[in-house]
Amino acid sequence: MQMNRFDYFMPTKMVYGQGVVREAGSSLALGQKALIVTGRSSARLSGALDDVLAVLPGEHVIYDEVENNPSVDTVMQGGALARKEGCDYVIAIGGGSPLDAAKAMAVLAVNDVHALDLYQNGWETRALPIVAIPTTAGTGSEVTQYAVLTIEDEETKKGLRGPDLFPHVAYLDPKYTESLPLGVTRDTAVDALSHLVESYLSKRATAASDLAALQGMALWGTTISALRQGTLDLEARDALLLASSLGGIAIAQTGTTLVHALGYSLTYYHDMPHGRANGVCMQAYLDYTMGVAPERVKTVLELLELDSVEAFGELMDALFIDEVGKIELTAETLAAYVDKAMQTNNIKNSLGDPVESDLSKILSASIK
């Protein structure tokens, strides 16, 4: 009998519930001057930025130019601003893009190098401490050591990782997700589901990561009716936000799999939102994984109260109906996307040791 053996590292303090930012008061500050990193609207529309500014002591400067799928130029600008202003900690408010960008800025604030150098050489000086306040229930970035940026030279998205990219503290309030449009709510919810499923179906899954993944999938399953009907009350949003953070906790231990590897090209070349790109690929991924880990796939379906992989695909279709559009991939383009995916670490995490032909079948089946 093989005994369990694994590492588990989760240094982020989570503070969860309605009103937690204002309740934090002056303890929200981790230094004397904050770089507040946001997107262009969600931090304000959600009320999160107002709550932060209402209680934040000390000085601050706001960088609110983070776009979807943040670029190298964006994080370079934010890092330079933090250095110029003498910021000694970072507050990230928003969805996965502002949170991921803020992590890279926290590194660049104290390491005067080009962002692309971080991928090759890492960094010497520990990143500034980070406060993370998510306004979507999707990426789980508030509890991970990952920051994913768009790399134009390589025409893809690519992740940085390091233990100091874990936020020092995350404040999670489901009310901040109430202002999201239904489409964004669905896209980000499916992103969270993909993290939970991929972690559970990862080669690196452990007893500890499974606890988070299984609980998260069960919670996510309770919101399916509300997601289908587009009638999400605060209780459903609460379940989605907690499921999203559990997904982050899970992938912090295991990483993601081939779904993300394939989805990156759909996002980069076809402007498909990240969660939707993952969702499009997941039925074919589950079909493939059923051949190598059937009991695990059956557990996923049971927790979501779905009776088959086909029913899972029907759920994705219902959530994204009229949203995906027609994508036509030539044989040459499909091969290029598969080649990009094969170069990622995500493939190494995938059960069954998938090869190019496996990824080609999965992607071909996903683009209907």
C-alpha positions as CSV (number, residue, x, y, z in Angstrom):
1,M,0.0,0.0,0.0
2,Q,1.4,3.4,-1.0
3,M,1.2,5.9,1.8
4,N,0.1,9.5,1.2
5,R,2.8,12.1,0.6
6,F,2.4,15.7,-0.5
7,D,3.2,19.3,0.2
8,Y,0.5,21.8,1.1
9,F,1.2,25.6,1.1
10,M,-1.6,28.2,1.5
11,P,-0.3,31.3,3.2
12,T,-3.1,33.7,2.3
13,K,-5.4,34.8,5.1
14,M,-9.1,34.7,3.9
15,V,-11.7,37.0,5.4
16,Y,-15.1,36.1,4.0
17,G,-18.5,37.6,4.4
18,Q,-20.6,40.7,3.7
19,G,-19.1,43.9,4.9
20,V,-15.6,42.5,5.6
21,V,-13.7,45.4,3.9
22,R,-15.3,48.1,6.0
23,E,-15.1,45.9,9.1
24,A,-11.3,45.6,8.5
25,G,-10.9,49.3,9.0
26,S,-7.3,50.5,9.4
27,S,-6.1,46.9,9.4
28,L,-6.7,46.9,5.6
29,A,-3.4,48.7,5.3
30,L,-0.2,46.6,5.0
31,G,2.1,49.6,4.8
32,Q,2.2,53.4,4.6
33,K,1.2,53.9,0.9
34,A,-0.9,51.7,-1.3
35,L,-0.8,51.1,-5.0
36,I,-4.5,50.4,-5.7
37,V,-4.8,48.3,-8.9
38,T,-8.2,48.0,-10.6
39,G,-9.8,47.6,-14.0
40,R,-11.6,50.5,-15.7
41,S,-15.1,50.0,-14.1
42,S,-15.8,46.9,-11.9
43,A,-14.1,48.2,-8.8
44,R,-16.3,51.3,-8.8
45,L,-19.5,49.7,-10.0
46,S,-19.3,46.9,-7.4
47,G,-18.8,49.4,-4.5
48,A,-15.5,47.7,-3.5
49,L,-13.3,50.7,-4.3
50,D,-15.6,53.0,-2.3
51,D,-15.4,50.6,0.7
52,V,-11.6,50.5,0.5
53,L,-11.3,54.3,0.3
54,A,-13.7,54.8,3.2
55,V,-11.5,53.0,5.7
56,L,-8.0,53.0,4.2
57,P,-5.5,54.9,6.3
58,G,-2.4,56.5,4.9
59,E,-1.7,57.5,1.3
60,H,-2.6,55.7,-1.9
61,V,-2.3,56.1,-5.7
62,I,-4.8,54.4,-8.1
63,Y,-3.8,52.6,-11.3
64,D,-7.1,51.8,-13.1
65,E,-6.0,50.9,-16.6
66,V,-5.9,47.1,-16.4
67,E,-7.6,45.6,-19.4
68,N,-9.0,42.1,-19.9
69,N,-6.1,39.6,-20.3
70,P,-3.5,42.1,-19.0
71,S,-0.5,42.9,-21.1
72,V,3.2,43.2,-20.4
73,D,3.0,47.0,-21.1
74,T,0.3,47.4,-18.5
75,V,2.2,45.7,-15.7
76,M,5.3,47.6,-16.6
77,Q,3.4,50.9,-16.2
78,G,1.9,49.9,-12.9
79,G,5.3,48.7,-11.5
80,A,6.9,52.0,-12.6
81,L,4.1,54.0,-10.9
82,A,4.6,52.1,-7.7
83,R,8.3,52.8,-7.7
84,K,7.8,56.5,-8.6
85,E,5.2,57.0,-5.8
86,G,7.1,55.0,-3.2
87,C,4.3,52.5,-2.6
88,D,5.1,49.8,-0.1
89,Y,2.1,47.5,-0.6
90,V,-0.6,46.7,-3.3
91,I,-4.4,46.5,-3.1
92,A,-5.9,44.6,-6.0
93,I,-9.6,45.0,-6.7
94,G,-11.5,43.3,-9.5
95,G,-11.6,40.1,-11.5
96,G,-8.8,37.9,-12.4
97,S,-7.2,40.4,-14.7
98,P,-6.6,43.2,-12.1
99,L,-5.6,40.7,-9.5
100,D,-3.1,39.0,-11.8
101,A,-1.7,42.3,-13.0
102,A,-1.4,43.6,-9.5
103,K,0.8,40.6,-8.6
104,A,3.1,41.3,-11.4
105,M,3.2,45.0,-10.5
106,A,4.0,44.0,-6.9
107,V,7.1,42.2,-8.2
108,L,8.1,45.0,-10.7
109,A,7.7,47.7,-8.0
110,V,10.8,46.3,-6.3
111,N,12.6,44.7,-9.2
112,D,13.6,47.2,-11.9
113,V,13.6,44.7,-14.7
114,H,11.5,44.0,-17.8
115,A,8.4,41.9,-17.1
116,L,9.5,39.3,-19.7
117,D,12.7,38.8,-17.8
118,L,10.6,37.4,-14.9
119,Y,9.7,34.4,-17.0
120,Q,13.3,33.5,-17.7
121,N,15.2,34.6,-14.6
122,G,12.6,35.0,-11.8
123,W,13.2,37.9,-9.4
124,E,15.5,38.6,-6.5
125,T,13.6,41.0,-4.3
126,R,10.4,39.7,-2.7
127,A,7.2,41.2,-4.1
128,L,5.4,43.9,-2.2
129,P,2.6,42.5,0.1
130,I,-0.8,42.2,-1.6
131,V,-4.3,42.7,-0.5
132,A,-6.8,41.0,-2.9
133,I,-10.4,41.9,-3.2
134,P,-12.2,39.9,-5.9
135,T,-15.3,41.3,-7.7
136,T,-16.0,38.2,-9.8
137,A,-16.5,34.6,-8.7
138,G,-14.1,33.0,-11.2
139,T,-10.3,32.9,-11.1
140,G,-9.6,32.3,-7.5
141,S,-6.5,34.5,-8.0
142,E,-6.9,35.9,-4.5
143,V,-5.6,32.6,-3.1
144,T,-3.1,31.5,-5.7
145,Q,0.6,32.1,-6.5
146,Y,-0.1,32.6,-10.2
147,A,-0.3,35.7,-12.4
148,V,-1.2,35.1,-16.0
149,L,-0.3,37.8,-18.6
150,T,-0.8,38.1,-22.4
151,I,2.5,37.7,-24.2
152,E,2.2,39.3,-27.6
153,D,5.5,38.1,-28.9
154,E,4.4,34.5,-28.3
155,E,0.7,35.1,-29.2
156,T,-0.5,33.4,-26.0
157,K,-1.2,33.8,-22.3
158,K,1.5,32.7,-19.9
159,G,1.7,32.3,-16.2
160,L,4.2,33.6,-13.7
161,R,4.4,31.8,-10.3
162,G,6.1,32.4,-7.0
163,P,5.4,32.0,-3.3
164,D,5.3,35.8,-2.8
165,L,2.5,36.1,-5.4
166,F,0.1,34.6,-2.9
167,P,-1.8,37.7,-1.5
168,H,-1.1,38.4,2.1
169,V,-4.8,38.6,2.8
170,A,-8.0,38.3,0.7
171,Y,-11.3,40.0,1.5
172,L,-14.2,38.2,-0.1
173,D,-17.7,39.8,-0.1
174,P,-20.3,38.3,-2.4
175,K,-22.1,41.6,-2.7
176,Y,-19.3,42.8,-4.9
177,T,-20.4,40.4,-7.6
178,E,-24.0,41.6,-7.8
179,S,-23.2,44.3,-10.4
180,L,-21.8,41.8,-12.9
181,P,-23.8,41.3,-16.2
182,L,-25.2,37.8,-16.5
183,G,-22.8,36.9,-19.3
184,V,-19.8,37.8,-17.2
185,T,-21.3,36.0,-14.2
186,R,-21.6,32.8,-16.3
187,D,-18.2,33.1,-17.9
188,T,-16.4,33.6,-14.6
189,A,-18.5,30.9,-12.9
190,V,-17.4,28.4,-15.6
191,D,-13.8,29.5,-15.1
192,A,-14.2,28.5,-11.4
193,L,-15.7,25.2,-12.3
194,S,-12.9,24.4,-14.7
195,H,-10.4,25.0,-11.9
196,L,-12.3,22.7,-9.6
197,V,-12.6,19.9,-12.2
198,E,-9.1,20.2,-13.6
199,S,-7.6,20.1,-10.1
200,Y,-9.5,17.0,-9.2
201,L,-8.5,15.4,-12.5
202,S,-4.8,16.5,-12.3
203,K,-1.9,14.2,-11.9
204,R,-0.8,16.3,-9.0
205,A,-4.1,15.9,-7.1
206,T,-3.7,15.0,-3.4
207,A,-6.0,14.3,-0.5
208,A,-5.7,18.0,0.5
209,S,-6.4,19.5,-2.9
210,D,-9.3,17.1,-3.3
211,L,-11.0,18.4,-0.2
212,A,-11.2,21.8,-1.7
213,A,-12.1,20.6,-5.2
214,L,-14.9,18.3,-4.0
215,Q,-16.4,20.8,-1.7
216,G,-16.2,23.5,-4.4
217,M,-17.9,21.3,-7.0
218,A,-20.7,20.5,-4.6
219,L,-21.2,24.2,-3.9
220,W,-21.1,25.1,-7.6
221,G,-23.7,22.4,-8.3
222,T,-26.2,24.2,-6.1
223,T,-26.1,27.2,-8.4
224,I,-26.8,25.5,-11.7
225,S,-30.5,26.3,-11.8
226,A,-29.8,30.0,-11.0
227,L,-27.1,30.1,-13.7
228,R,-29.4,28.5,-16.3
229,Q,-32.3,30.8,-15.5
230,G,-30.2,33.9,-15.0
231,T,-31.8,34.6,-11.6
232,L,-28.8,34.8,-9.2
233,D,-29.7,36.1,-5.8
234,L,-27.1,36.9,-3.2
235,E,-27.2,33.3,-1.8
236,A,-26.3,31.9,-5.2
237,R,-23.5,34.5,-5.6
238,D,-22.2,33.6,-2.1
239,A,-22.0,29.9,-3.2
240,L,-20.2,30.8,-6.4
241,L,-17.7,33.1,-4.7
242,L,-16.8,30.5,-2.2
243,A,-16.6,27.8,-4.9
244,S,-14.3,30.1,-6.9
245,S,-12.0,30.5,-3.9
246,L,-12.0,26.8,-3.2
247,G,-11.0,26.3,-6.9
248,G,-8.1,28.7,-6.4
249,I,-7.0,26.8,-3.3
250,A,-7.2,23.6,-5.3
251,I,-5.2,24.8,-8.3
252,A,-2.6,26.4,-6.0
253,Q,-1.6,22.9,-5.2
254,T,-2.2,21.1,-8.5
255,G,-2.1,23.6,-11.3
256,T,-4.5,23.3,-14.3
257,T,-4.6,20.9,-17.2
258,L,-5.0,20.7,-20.9
259,V,-8.3,22.6,-20.8
260,H,-6.4,25.8,-20.0
261,A,-3.7,25.0,-22.5
262,L,-6.2,24.8,-25.3
263,G,-8.4,27.6,-24.1
264,Y,-5.5,30.2,-24.2
265,S,-5.5,30.2,-28.0
266,L,-9.3,30.6,-28.2
267,T,-8.9,33.6,-26.0
268,Y,-5.9,35.1,-27.7
269,Y,-7.0,34.6,-31.3
270,H,-10.8,34.7,-31.1
271,D,-11.3,37.1,-28.1
272,M,-13.3,34.5,-26.3
273,P,-13.5,35.2,-22.5
274,H,-11.2,32.8,-20.6
275,G,-13.9,31.0,-18.7
276,R,-16.0,30.5,-21.8
277,A,-13.0,29.2,-23.7
278,N,-12.5,26.6,-20.9
279,G,-16.1,25.7,-20.9
280,V,-16.2,25.1,-24.6
281,C,-13.4,22.5,-24.2
282,M,-14.6,20.7,-21.1
283,Q,-17.1,18.2,-22.5
284,A,-14.5,16.7,-24.9
285,Y,-11.9,16.8,-22.1
286,L,-14.2,14.8,-19.8
287,D,-14.8,12.3,-22.6
288,Y,-11.1,11.9,-23.0
289,T,-10.5,11.6,-19.2
290,M,-13.3,9.1,-18.8
291,G,-11.0,6.7,-20.7
292,V,-8.2,7.1,-18.1
293,A,-9.9,8.0,-14.8
294,P,-13.6,7.0,-15.1
295,E,-14.3,7.0,-11.4
296,R,-13.1,10.5,-11.0
297,V,-15.1,11.8,-13.9
298,K,-18.2,10.0,-12.5
299,T,-17.6,11.8,-9.2
300,V,-17.5,15.2,-11.0
301,L,-20.8,14.4,-12.7
302,E,-22.4,13.2,-9.4
303,L,-21.5,16.3,-7.5
304,L,-23.0,18.4,-10.3
305,E,-26.1,16.2,-10.4
306,L,-25.6,15.4,-14.0
307,D,-26.1,11.9,-15.4
308,S,-23.6,12.0,-18.3
309,V,-20.8,13.8,-20.0
310,E,-23.3,14.7,-22.6
311,A,-25.4,16.4,-20.0
312,F,-22.4,18.4,-18.9
313,G,-22.0,19.6,-22.5
314,E,-25.7,20.5,-22.7
315,L,-25.2,22.6,-19.6
316,M,-22.3,24.5,-21.2
317,D,-24.4,25.0,-24.3
318,A,-27.2,26.4,-22.2
319,L,-25.0,28.9,-20.4
320,F,-23.3,30.1,-23.6
321,I,-26.1,29.8,-26.1
322,D,-25.7,32.4,-28.9
323,E,-22.6,33.6,-27.2
324,V,-19.8,31.4,-28.6
325,G,-20.3,32.2,-32.3
326,K,-19.0,30.2,-35.2
327,I,-15.3,29.4,-35.1
328,E,-13.8,27.7,-38.1
329,L,-10.3,26.2,-37.7
330,T,-8.3,25.1,-40.7
331,A,-6.2,22.0,-40.2
332,E,-3.2,24.3,-40.1
333,T,-4.6,26.5,-37.5
334,L,-5.8,23.6,-35.3
335,A,-2.3,22.1,-35.5
336,A,-0.8,25.5,-34.4
337,Y,-3.1,25.7,-31.4
338,V,-2.3,22.2,-30.4
339,D,1.5,22.9,-30.8
340,K,1.2,25.9,-28.5
341,A,-0.8,23.8,-25.9
342,M,1.8,21.0,-26.0
343,Q,4.5,23.4,-24.9
344,T,2.8,24.3,-21.7
345,N,3.2,22.7,-18.2
346,N,-0.6,22.2,-18.2
347,I,-0.1,19.1,-20.4
348,K,2.2,17.5,-17.9
349,N,-0.5,17.8,-15.3
350,S,-3.1,16.0,-17.4
351,L,-4.0,12.4,-16.7
352,G,-3.4,10.0,-19.6
353,D,-0.2,11.7,-20.8
354,P,-2.1,13.3,-23.8
355,V,-0.2,13.7,-27.1
356,E,-0.9,15.9,-30.1
357,S,-3.5,13.6,-31.6
358,D,-5.4,13.6,-28.3
359,L,-5.5,17.4,-28.1
360,S,-6.5,17.6,-31.8
361,K,-9.5,15.4,-31.2
362,I,-10.5,17.4,-28.1
363,L,-10.2,20.7,-29.8
364,S,-11.9,19.6,-33.0
365,A,-14.8,18.2,-31.0
366,S,-15.1,21.4,-28.9
367,I,-15.4,23.8,-31.9
368,K,-18.8,22.8,-33.2
